[in-house]
Amino acid sequence: MTVYKWMIIALSWEMRLRGAVMGVGAGLVAFTVAGLPAAAVLGSLGVGVGMTGEGLKNWANERTWPKNVCLTVS
């Protein structure tokens, strides 16, 4: 299986967007009766996912990639 750099970048953006959605969801959940504990958990997960996506994007951009191919897994 060959993994291209653009695939890693796309995954990192998807993770960042998922983290943002979780953060917005945490804000909405905070207005419910049992919202604060659930909002804290969702907010923490959102921040974690978003930071992981950012780290993955930075990792992919800092590497020297062969033309069109980054990794081959057997």
PyMOL CGO cylinders between C-alpha atoms (Angstrom):
from pymol import cmd
from pymol.cgo import CYLINDER

trace = [
    CYLINDER, 0.00, 0.00, 0.00, 1.35, 3.39, -0.92, 0.3, 1, 1, 1, 1, 1, 1,
    CYLINDER, 1.35, 3.39, -0.92, 0.53, 6.46, 1.14, 0.3, 1, 1, 1, 1, 1, 1,
    CYLINDER, 0.53, 6.46, 1.14, 0.94, 9.85, -0.50, 0.3, 1, 1, 1, 1, 1, 1,
    CYLINDER, 0.94, 9.85, -0.50, 1.72, 13.09, 1.30, 0.3, 1, 1, 1, 1, 1, 1,
    CYLINDER, 1.72, 13.09, 1.30, -1.59, 14.65, 0.27, 0.3, 1, 1, 1, 1, 1, 1,
    CYLINDER, -1.59, 14.65, 0.27, -3.40, 11.78, 2.02, 0.3, 1, 1, 1, 1, 1, 1,
    CYLINDER, -3.40, 11.78, 2.02, -1.67, 12.59, 5.29, 0.3, 1, 1, 1, 1, 1, 1,
    CYLINDER, -1.67, 12.59, 5.29, -2.42, 16.29, 4.91, 0.3, 1, 1, 1, 1, 1, 1,
    CYLINDER, -2.42, 16.29, 4.91, -6.09, 15.51, 4.17, 0.3, 1, 1, 1, 1, 1, 1,
    CYLINDER, -6.09, 15.51, 4.17, -6.30, 13.29, 7.24, 0.3, 1, 1, 1, 1, 1, 1,
    CYLINDER, -6.30, 13.29, 7.24, -4.77, 16.01, 9.40, 0.3, 1, 1, 1, 1, 1, 1,
    CYLINDER, -4.77, 16.01, 9.40, -7.33, 18.58, 8.19, 0.3, 1, 1, 1, 1, 1, 1,
    CYLINDER, -7.33, 18.58, 8.19, -10.15, 16.11, 8.80, 0.3, 1, 1, 1, 1, 1, 1,
    CYLINDER, -10.15, 16.11, 8.80, -8.89, 15.60, 12.35, 0.3, 1, 1, 1, 1, 1, 1,
    CYLINDER, -8.89, 15.60, 12.35, -8.67, 19.34, 12.94, 0.3, 1, 1, 1, 1, 1, 1,
    CYLINDER, -8.67, 19.34, 12.94, -12.22, 19.85, 11.65, 0.3, 1, 1, 1, 1, 1, 1,
    CYLINDER, -12.22, 19.85, 11.65, -13.49, 16.98, 13.80, 0.3, 1, 1, 1, 1, 1, 1,
    CYLINDER, -13.49, 16.98, 13.80, -11.87, 18.60, 16.83, 0.3, 1, 1, 1, 1, 1, 1,
    CYLINDER, -11.87, 18.60, 16.83, -13.56, 21.91, 16.03, 0.3, 1, 1, 1, 1, 1, 1,
    CYLINDER, -13.56, 21.91, 16.03, -16.95, 20.22, 15.69, 0.3, 1, 1, 1, 1, 1, 1,
    CYLINDER, -16.95, 20.22, 15.69, -16.45, 18.50, 19.03, 0.3, 1, 1, 1, 1, 1, 1,
    CYLINDER, -16.45, 18.50, 19.03, -15.60, 21.86, 20.58, 0.3, 1, 1, 1, 1, 1, 1,
    CYLINDER, -15.60, 21.86, 20.58, -18.79, 23.43, 19.22, 0.3, 1, 1, 1, 1, 1, 1,
    CYLINDER, -18.79, 23.43, 19.22, -20.75, 20.41, 20.43, 0.3, 1, 1, 1, 1, 1, 1,
    CYLINDER, -20.75, 20.41, 20.43, -19.22, 20.84, 23.87, 0.3, 1, 1, 1, 1, 1, 1,
    CYLINDER, -19.22, 20.84, 23.87, -20.39, 24.44, 23.93, 0.3, 1, 1, 1, 1, 1, 1,
    CYLINDER, -20.39, 24.44, 23.93, -23.92, 23.40, 23.04, 0.3, 1, 1, 1, 1, 1, 1,
    CYLINDER, -23.92, 23.40, 23.04, -23.98, 20.55, 25.56, 0.3, 1, 1, 1, 1, 1, 1,
    CYLINDER, -23.98, 20.55, 25.56, -22.90, 22.94, 28.32, 0.3, 1, 1, 1, 1, 1, 1,
    CYLINDER, -22.90, 22.94, 28.32, -26.38, 24.49, 28.24, 0.3, 1, 1, 1, 1, 1, 1,
    CYLINDER, -26.38, 24.49, 28.24, -28.13, 21.23, 29.21, 0.3, 1, 1, 1, 1, 1, 1,
    CYLINDER, -28.13, 21.23, 29.21, -28.82, 19.96, 32.75, 0.3, 1, 1, 1, 1, 1, 1,
    CYLINDER, -28.82, 19.96, 32.75, -25.86, 17.55, 32.94, 0.3, 1, 1, 1, 1, 1, 1,
    CYLINDER, -25.86, 17.55, 32.94, -23.87, 19.65, 30.52, 0.3, 1, 1, 1, 1, 1, 1,
    CYLINDER, -23.87, 19.65, 30.52, -20.78, 20.80, 32.35, 0.3, 1, 1, 1, 1, 1, 1,
    CYLINDER, -20.78, 20.80, 32.35, -19.17, 17.39, 32.92, 0.3, 1, 1, 1, 1, 1, 1,
    CYLINDER, -19.17, 17.39, 32.92, -20.08, 16.24, 29.42, 0.3, 1, 1, 1, 1, 1, 1,
    CYLINDER, -20.08, 16.24, 29.42, -18.90, 19.53, 27.95, 0.3, 1, 1, 1, 1, 1, 1,
    CYLINDER, -18.90, 19.53, 27.95, -15.57, 19.20, 29.74, 0.3, 1, 1, 1, 1, 1, 1,
    CYLINDER, -15.57, 19.20, 29.74, -15.06, 15.71, 28.30, 0.3, 1, 1, 1, 1, 1, 1,
    CYLINDER, -15.06, 15.71, 28.30, -16.11, 16.70, 24.77, 0.3, 1, 1, 1, 1, 1, 1,
    CYLINDER, -16.11, 16.70, 24.77, -14.02, 19.86, 24.91, 0.3, 1, 1, 1, 1, 1, 1,
    CYLINDER, -14.02, 19.86, 24.91, -10.96, 17.92, 26.04, 0.3, 1, 1, 1, 1, 1, 1,
    CYLINDER, -10.96, 17.92, 26.04, -11.43, 15.35, 23.31, 0.3, 1, 1, 1, 1, 1, 1,
    CYLINDER, -11.43, 15.35, 23.31, -11.90, 18.09, 20.74, 0.3, 1, 1, 1, 1, 1, 1,
    CYLINDER, -11.90, 18.09, 20.74, -8.71, 19.85, 21.77, 0.3, 1, 1, 1, 1, 1, 1,
    CYLINDER, -8.71, 19.85, 21.77, -6.80, 16.55, 21.73, 0.3, 1, 1, 1, 1, 1, 1,
    CYLINDER, -6.80, 16.55, 21.73, -8.01, 15.57, 18.27, 0.3, 1, 1, 1, 1, 1, 1,
    CYLINDER, -8.01, 15.57, 18.27, -7.35, 19.05, 16.90, 0.3, 1, 1, 1, 1, 1, 1,
    CYLINDER, -7.35, 19.05, 16.90, -3.83, 19.14, 18.30, 0.3, 1, 1, 1, 1, 1, 1,
    CYLINDER, -3.83, 19.14, 18.30, -3.10, 15.67, 16.92, 0.3, 1, 1, 1, 1, 1, 1,
    CYLINDER, -3.10, 15.67, 16.92, -4.23, 16.81, 13.48, 0.3, 1, 1, 1, 1, 1, 1,
    CYLINDER, -4.23, 16.81, 13.48, -2.02, 19.88, 13.68, 0.3, 1, 1, 1, 1, 1, 1,
    CYLINDER, -2.02, 19.88, 13.68, 0.96, 17.77, 14.75, 0.3, 1, 1, 1, 1, 1, 1,
    CYLINDER, 0.96, 17.77, 14.75, 0.38, 15.35, 11.90, 0.3, 1, 1, 1, 1, 1, 1,
    CYLINDER, 0.38, 15.35, 11.90, 0.22, 18.22, 9.40, 0.3, 1, 1, 1, 1, 1, 1,
    CYLINDER, 0.22, 18.22, 9.40, 3.44, 19.70, 10.76, 0.3, 1, 1, 1, 1, 1, 1,
    CYLINDER, 3.44, 19.70, 10.76, 5.15, 16.29, 10.67, 0.3, 1, 1, 1, 1, 1, 1,
    CYLINDER, 5.15, 16.29, 10.67, 4.14, 15.74, 7.04, 0.3, 1, 1, 1, 1, 1, 1,
    CYLINDER, 4.14, 15.74, 7.04, 5.29, 19.21, 5.97, 0.3, 1, 1, 1, 1, 1, 1,
    CYLINDER, 5.29, 19.21, 5.97, 8.67, 18.95, 7.71, 0.3, 1, 1, 1, 1, 1, 1,
    CYLINDER, 8.67, 18.95, 7.71, 9.68, 15.71, 5.95, 0.3, 1, 1, 1, 1, 1, 1,
    CYLINDER, 9.68, 15.71, 5.95, 11.47, 15.41, 2.65, 0.3, 1, 1, 1, 1, 1, 1,
    CYLINDER, 11.47, 15.41, 2.65, 9.25, 13.31, 0.42, 0.3, 1, 1, 1, 1, 1, 1,
    CYLINDER, 9.25, 13.31, 0.42, 10.19, 11.39, -2.71, 0.3, 1, 1, 1, 1, 1, 1,
    CYLINDER, 10.19, 11.39, -2.71, 8.24, 12.54, -5.73, 0.3, 1, 1, 1, 1, 1, 1,
    CYLINDER, 8.24, 12.54, -5.73, 4.62, 11.39, -5.27, 0.3, 1, 1, 1, 1, 1, 1,
    CYLINDER, 4.62, 11.39, -5.27, 5.40, 8.66, -2.73, 0.3, 1, 1, 1, 1, 1, 1,
    CYLINDER, 5.40, 8.66, -2.73, 5.97, 8.93, 1.00, 0.3, 1, 1, 1, 1, 1, 1,
    CYLINDER, 5.97, 8.93, 1.00, 5.67, 5.45, 2.48, 0.3, 1, 1, 1, 1, 1, 1,
    CYLINDER, 5.67, 5.45, 2.48, 5.24, 1.90, 1.25, 0.3, 1, 1, 1, 1, 1, 1,
    CYLINDER, 5.24, 1.90, 1.25, 3.91, -0.68, 3.70, 0.3, 1, 1, 1, 1, 1, 1,
    CYLINDER, 3.91, -0.68, 3.70, 4.08, -4.38, 2.86, 0.3, 1, 1, 1, 1, 1, 1,
]
cmd.load_cgo(trace, "trace")
